[in-house]
């Protein structure tokens, strides 16, 4: 009788490979921190403009940023409820922080796609269904701030040069025109085949049908609640930036901070930079002189916003990545409240 190879050694080897892969995934976190550090130039000017008296304001700004993350997690759970899924708030928050960590450090926030793996592992959700949810979630992050940016472009048009106004409106058009293309079957099919070439099984046929069915499952009341959570999180972001303006003794009203951040957000949405770094500072350097301040103050303000808004979010994401990195495999754990 032929003796079969006992399964234990193979199972042990597979477990060792899985552990090594898990360690590798966690090491991605420190690697991305190095990427962030390489992006931080000329921060000495920002630090020189701040004193210990500003610590309270900057701390308040950091706290406001922390409060924004649960709002985004609640939005994500709201969209999942529309599909009949109950997802634990803690798991939703960890998945958002971990994938947002990669998103903050990659152009175009491509790290958000990792949320599909959490849904696949925790809820057994097929990738097309998860992609439909992610599409709706990203639309909230596009169209709510885009509405503010349109108001800002109209309000600041008399104070900005013609070139800045033109670039702003081109950015608005670019930002507004992108997501709707994924609602059109022809363009969605091409995008799915390109973006998910590693998983061609659903890039055509039934997978694409599931994607569109997932989009149709969202109801107006769920979208309205998601928009409210988005607006509240966005308001906290603007308040964070205002604490930076106060700490730097800039003569900017809260409304002007909102308008400047809204337009900078549109320009920074073009996927050519990390967390809008560089584009935001360039816009502020051009806009501040027309608002009665200096170009240097605009650059310092932009870097200050990066320090207070994006660096704490990156630190939280790093910690979350170590606690709950993107799961391996497709086990359905049904993580619910």
N, C-alpha and C positions, 0 to 999 in steps of 0.2 A: 504494500500500500504506500502510495506516494505521500510523504509528509508535507503538509501545507505550511507556508511561512506563517508563524504566529503573528497575530495582528498587533500585539503589544509594542514591539520595537517600532513598527511603522507609526503607530499612534503616538508614541513618545517622541519620535523624530518630528512628527507634524506639530506636536505641542511646542517643541523647542523652536521650530521655525516660526511659529505663531508668536511666541514670546519675544524672539529676536525682532520680528517685524513690529511688534508693539513698542519695543524699546526704540526702534528706528523712527517710528511715528512721533514718539515723544521728543526725540532729539531734533525734530524739525522745528520745534518751538524755539530753543536757544539759537538755532541757525537764523531764524527770522528776526530775532532780537538784534543780531549783528547787522542784518539788512537795515533795520530801523536806525541803528546808531550811525551807519554810513550816510544816512540821509540828512542828519542833523548838522547843518553848517551855520556858522555865524550866530550861535546861540548866546555867545558872550555878551552881545549887545542887549539881548532880552534880559539876561540875568543882571546886567549892570543897571537896567532901568527899574528893577524891582528891589524892594527893601523888605525888612522883617515886618514892617507895618502892613504890607500887602498880603501877608500870610493868611489872614482871616478871609479876605476876599477870594483868594485863589483856592483855599480849602472849601469855601462855599461853592465855588464853581465845580470843584471835583465832586462834591456831594450831589450836585444837580445832575452831573453826568451819570453817576451811579444809579440815580433814580430813573433815568431814561431807559435803562436796560430791561427792567421788569415790564415796562410799558410795551416794549417791542416783543417781549416774550408773551404777554397777554394777547397782542395782535396775532402772533403766530398760532396760539391756541385757539383763538376765535376762528381763524381760517380752517384749522383742523376740525373744529366742531361742525363746521358746515359740511364736512365730508364724513361726519359720524364718528370721529376719533376723539378720545379723551386722552390727553397727553399731560403728564405731570408738569406742573409749573417749573419745578426745580430742573427737570431734564430739559425742558424747553429753553430755560435760561442758559444752562450749560452749553447746549448745542449752539445757541446763538452766539455766546461769547467765544466759544472755540472756533467756530467757522468765521465769525467776525474778526478774530485775531488774524487769520490768514487774509481775510478781505481787506483789513487795514493796511497790510503790507504787500499787496499785489495790485497792479493797475486794474481798474474796472471791477474790483471786489469779486474776483472770480472764486475766492474761497467760499462764498456763500453756497456754491454748488455742493459742497460737502454735506450740507444739511440733508440732501437726498439720502445719504448713507445712514444718517441717524434714523430717518423715517423707515428706511428699508429694514434696518436691524431691529428697531424698537417696536414698530407697528406692523411690520410685514408689508409695507406699502410699496407697490411697484414704482419703479423710477418714473414712468410717465405721469402717474398721479402726483408724485412728489414734485415733479418739475412744474406741473400746472399750479400747485400751491405756491411754489417758489416764485413763479411768474407773477401771480397776484400780489404776493408780499412785496416784490420789487416794484411793482406798479405803484403801490402805496408810497414807497420811498422816492418814486420819481415824480408823481403827479401832485402830491400834496406840497412839497417844497417848490415845485415848478409853478404852482399857482401863486405862491408868495413872490417868486422871482419875476413873474410877469408884472405884478403890481409894483415891485421894486424898480424894474426897468422903466416903467412909465413914470414913476415918481422922481427918479434920479436923472431922467433924460435931459432936463434943462441944465443940470450941473456937470454932466459927463460929456466928453468930446464925442464927435461923430463916430470915430473909429471904435471907441469903447461901446457905444450904443449898438453899432453894427455887429461887433463880435458877440455882444450879449444876446442879441436876437437870433444870431446864427446858432449860438449855443442852446437857446430855448428850442429852436426848431429841431436841432440834432437830438436833444434829450426827449422831446415830445414824440418824434417820429419813430424812434427805435422800437419800443415795446409793442405798438399795434401791429408791427410786421409779423410778430409771432402768433397773432390771432388769425392770420390769413393762411389757409392750408398750404398754398404753394411755397411761400417763404418759410413757413414753419417746418415743412418737410425738409427743405434744404438746410435750415439751421440745425434741426435735430440730427440729420445725417452727418453734418460737420462736427457738431459739438459732442455727440455721443457715438463717435465712430468706434470707441472701445467697447460699446455695448450695442452692436448693430441689430440685435434681435428685435428691438422695439422701435428703431429709427424709421420704420415704414410699416404700413399695414395697421394691425391691431394696436400697436403701441401709439401711433399717432392719433388713432381714434380715441384711445384712453386719455391722451393729453387734452384733446378738445372737450371730451366729456367732463374731465376734471375742471376745466375752465367754466363750463356751464353749470356746475354744481354750486358755485358761489351765488348766494342770494343777496339782494340789495341791503338787507338789514345787517348781514355779516360784513359786507363791504363798508357800510356806514360806520359800524363799530370799529373796524380796522382803521378807517380814516381818522376817527377821533383819537385813537391811541397814537397814531402817527403824528397828528398835529400836536398832541401834548408832549411827546418826546422831542419834536422839533422845537417847541417853545422852550423846553429845558436847554436845548443846545444853544439857542440864541441867548438865553440868560447866562449860560456859561461864558460865551464870548463877551457879554456885557461886563462880567466881573473882570475880565482881562483888560477891557478898555478903562474901567475904573481904577484898576491897580496901576496901569501905566499913565494915569492922569490925562487921558485923551478926552478932548472935548467932543464926545460923540453921544448923541441921544440914543436911547434904547431902540427907537424906530430906525435910526440910521444904521445901527449895528445889524438889525434884522435885514434891512435892504442890502447892505454890503455883503453879509454872509449869504443871503439868498442868491445874489448874482455870482459870487465866488463859487458857490456850490454848483451852479450850472456850468461854469467854466471848468471847474475841477472834475466834473463828471466825465469829461472826455478821457478815455482810458489810456493816458500817456504818462501818468504820474502816480505816485503812491500817496494815498490819502490827500490828494489835491496839493501836495507839497510842491512849492515852486510856482504853480499856476496861481494859487491864492495870493501869495506874496507879491507876484508881479501885478496882479489886478489891483491890490491895495496900494502898491507903489504908484500906480497911474491915477487911481481915484482919489487918494488922500489929498494931493495938492489942490484938487478942484473942490475939496470940502474944507479948505482953509488950514490944512496941516501939511506935513512934509512927507516926501516919498520914504524917507528913512523910518518915520513913525509908522507908515503903512506896512513896511516890511517887518518891523518889530512886532506890530500888532498881529500880523499873520502868523509869525513864529510863536508868539505867545498863545494864540488860539490852538496851534498845533500841540504845544506843551500841555495846556490845561485840558483840552478835549481828547486828542488822539492818543497821547502817551498813556494817561490813566486807563483808557479803554484797551490799549495794547497790553498793559500790565495785567489787567483783569482777564483778558483773553489768554495770556500766557499761563496764568494760574489755572484757568478752566481747562486749557489744553492738557495740562498735566493731570488734572482730576478726571476729565472725561474726553479723551481724544477721540477723533472719528472712529467709530467701532469697526472692527474687522468682521468679515463674514456677513451672513444674512439671517442670523437667528432672530426669530420673532419673539421678543420678550414682553410685548404688550405693556409698555411703560405707561401707566395711567395713574390718575390721582387716587 
